Amino acid sequence: MIRINNYSIDSEFALKIALLSDIHFSSREQLYKFANIVSSLKESNPDYICIPGDTIDYLDLMNDKDLLNALTVFFVDLTSICPVVVSIGNHDLMTLDKTINADKKMAALLAFLKKIKGLYILNNESIEFDKINFIGITQDSSIPANDIDEVARDTMDKLQPFTSLISDNKLNCLLLHNPTVFESKTIPEDMFGIDLVLSGHMHNGCIPIGLDKVLKTHRGLIYPSKKLFPKLARGFVHFKNFDLVISKGVTTFSKTSKFFQKLNFLFPQNIEILDIGEHREEVKNRVRR
């Protein structure tokens, strides 16, 4: 079941972005998700599709030519709708077989996928369009997830070299998989001029669909690192100088979650549609921090 979550964001630049994260593709049984996503996005007709990480569950899967082909077809289908901008998440860098060189495997996968016209995979890279700049930062998955200040410092160190690309004449958008960095006081208040951050990783705080409609906060029940009650787990958060949208996620429990994967029927597959522009009505459930 695909659930569309709509947000309106104030800006002088009018455009529509479809946000989806944490697909965690891992098997042929999940191919129905690709079909559902493509169908829903064609109907939404966005200007850009953004995927801030964890497209795959782990790199070992890309040894399977059928799965690699399915992923390629999915991206080709998406690029037939509009440009697709992707950043890297922690699972995109993960291997279960420790004899696999993850860096080499990821480099080979990126080189292969970057041949797809209209697909822009940003691994600490940027791309400019008429109305918008996209920057994609890959966070260091070797840093303990609960050390939020250190993850934040590493993230900001990687973002700082891109500040020369920030423009007042465009919307400046950052794709960043893990949003817990914004719980850290080390984050600069102006975010180097970034206007909009698109994230995932939090899986809606693992809140089941019934409670999801009742709880209007952006808090969750549990972090991916197993800590309880994350402050920033889902939805729209307005900071002083920038906005953050955290995708609720396409897949709640990945294959590496083992038993919990069986509980995915309790959770919808989420796509966020961001209507951006000064003429658009401001979202009613905006939360100020």
Residue pairs with C-beta under 8 A, 6 or more apart in sequence:
1 268
1 269
2 36
2 37
2 40
2 268
2 269
2 270
2 271
3 248
3 268
3 269
3 270
3 271
4 40
4 44
4 271
4 272
4 273
5 235
5 248
5 270
5 271
5 272
5 273
6 272
6 273
6 275
6 283
7 235
7 236
7 245
7 272
7 273
7 274
7 275
7 283
8 274
8 275
8 276
8 280
8 281
8 282
8 283
9 196
9 236
9 243
9 245
9 274
9 275
9 276
9 277
9 280
9 283
10 277
10 278
10 280
10 282
11 171
11 195
11 196
11 276
11 277
11 278
12 277
12 278
13 131
13 132
13 170
13 171
13 276
13 277
14 131
14 276
14 277
14 278
14 279
14 280
15 47
15 48
15 131
15 132
15 171
15 276
15 277
16 44
16 45
16 46
16 47
16 48
16 273
16 274
16 275
16 276
17 46
17 47
17 48
17 49
17 50
17 173
17 198
17 273
17 274
17 276
18 41
18 44
18 46
18 48
18 49
18 50
18 271
18 272
18 273
18 274
19 50
19 51
19 52
19 198
19 245
19 247
19 271
19 272
19 273
19 274
20 37
20 49
20 50
20 51
20 247
20 250
20 270
20 271
20 272
21 51
21 52
21 53
21 54
21 89
21 177
21 199
21 200
21 201
21 247
21 249
21 250
22 53
22 54
22 89
22 200
22 201
22 203
22 247
22 249
22 250
22 251
22 254
23 33
23 37
23 51
23 54
23 55
23 56
23 250
23 251
24 54
24 55
24 56
24 57
24 91
24 250
24 251
24 254
24 255
25 33
25 34
25 55
25 56
25 57
25 61
25 67
25 70
25 71
25 74
26 56
26 57
26 58
26 61
26 254
26 255
27 67
27 255
28 66
28 67
28 70
30 251
31 70
33 250
33 251
33 269
34 70
34 73
34 74
34 77
36 269
37 74
37 78
37 250
37 269
37 271
38 74
38 77
38 78
38 81
40 271
41 49
41 78
41 81
41 271
42 81
44 271
44 273
45 81
46 81
46 82
46 273
47 82
48 82
48 83
48 84
48 85
48 129
48 132
48 134
49 78
49 81
49 82
49 83
49 84
49 85
50 84
50 85
50 86
50 134
50 173
50 175
50 198
51 84
51 85
51 86
51 87
51 175
52 86
52 87
52 89
52 136
52 175
52 176
52 177
52 198
52 199
52 200
52 201
52 247
53 86
53 87
53 88
53 89
53 90
53 91
53 92
53 175
53 177
53 200
53 201
54 89
54 90
54 91
54 92
54 177
54 200
54 201
54 254
55 71
55 86
55 89
55 92
56 62
56 71
56 91
56 92
57 91
57 94
57 254
57 255
57 256
58 91
58 94
58 95
58 96
58 255
58 256
59 92
59 93
59 94
59 95
59 100
59 102
59 105
59 106
59 109
60 95
60 96
60 97
60 100
61 67
62 68
62 71
62 105
62 109
68 112
71 113
72 112
72 113
72 116
75 84
75 113
75 116
75 119
76 116
78 84
78 119
79 116
79 117
79 118
79 119
80 118
82 118
83 118
83 119
83 120
83 129
84 118
84 119
84 120
85 120
85 122
85 127
85 134
85 136
85 175
86 119
86 120
86 121
86 122
86 136
86 175
87 121
87 122
87 123
87 136
87 137
87 138
87 175
87 176
87 177
88 106
88 121
88 122
88 123
88 136
88 138
88 177
89 177
89 178
89 200
89 201
90 139
90 141
90 177
90 178
90 201
91 254
91 256
92 106
93 102
93 106
93 138
93 141
94 102
94 141
94 256
95 102
95 105
96 256
110 121
110 123
113 119
113 121
114 121
120 127
120 134
121 136
122 134
122 135
122 136
122 137
122 175
123 136
123 138
124 136
124 137
124 138
124 158
125 135
125 136
126 133
126 134
126 135
126 136
126 162
126 165
127 133
127 134
128 134
128 165
128 170
130 170
131 170
131 171
132 170
132 171
132 172
132 173
133 165
133 166
133 167
133 170
133 171
133 172
133 173
134 173
134 174
134 175
135 159
135 162
135 165
135 172
135 173
135 174
135 175
135 194
136 174
136 175
136 176
137 155
137 158
137 159
137 174
137 175
137 176
138 158
138 177
139 151
139 154
139 155
139 158
139 176
139 177
139 178
139 181
140 151
140 154
143 150
143 151
143 154
144 150
145 151
145 178
145 180
145 223
145 224
145 225
146 223
146 225
146 227
148 180
148 181
148 183
148 184
149 184
149 185
149 186
151 178
151 180
151 181
151 184
152 181
152 182
152 184
152 186
152 187
153 186
155 176
155 181
156 181
156 186
156 187
156 188
159 174
159 192
159 194
160 192
162 192
163 192
163 193
165 172
166 172
166 192
166 193
166 194
171 195
171 196
171 276
172 193
172 194
172 195
172 196
173 194
173 195
173 196
173 197
173 198
174 191
174 194
174 196
174 197
174 198
175 197
175 198
175 199
176 197
176 198
176 199
177 199
177 200
177 201
178 199
178 201
179 197
179 199
179 200
179 201
179 202
179 232
179 244
179 246
180 201
180 202
180 223
180 230
180 232
181 187
182 197
182 232
182 237
182 239
182 244
183 231
183 232
189 240
189 241
190 241
191 197
191 239
191 241
191 242
194 242
195 242
195 243
196 242
196 243
196 244
196 245
196 276
197 242
197 243
197 244
197 245
198 245
198 247
199 244
199 245
199 246
199 247
200 246
200 247
200 249
201 224
201 246
202 220
202 223
202 224
202 230
202 232
202 233
202 234
202 246
202 249
203 224
203 233
203 248
203 249
203 251
203 252
203 253
204 212
204 220
204 233
204 234
204 248
204 249
204 252
204 267
204 270
205 219
205 220
205 221
205 222
205 230
205 233
205 234
206 220
206 221
206 222
206 252
207 215
207 220
207 221
207 233
207 234
208 266
208 267
209 266
209 267
209 268
212 248
216 285
217 287
218 231
218 232
218 233
218 234
218 235
218 236
218 237
218 246
218 287
219 229
219 230
219 231
219 232
219 233
220 229
220 230
220 233
220 234
221 228
221 229
221 233
222 228
222 229
222 230
223 230
223 233
232 244
232 246
233 246
234 246
234 248
235 245
235 246
235 248
235 285
235 287
236 243
236 244
236 245
236 283
236 285
236 286
236 287
237 243
237 244
237 245
237 246
237 287
237 289
238 244
238 286
238 287
238 288
238 289
239 289
245 272
245 274
247 270
247 272
248 270
248 272
249 270
250 269
250 270
250 271
251 264
251 269
252 263
252 264
252 266
252 267
253 260
253 261
253 262
253 263
253 264
253 267
254 261
255 261
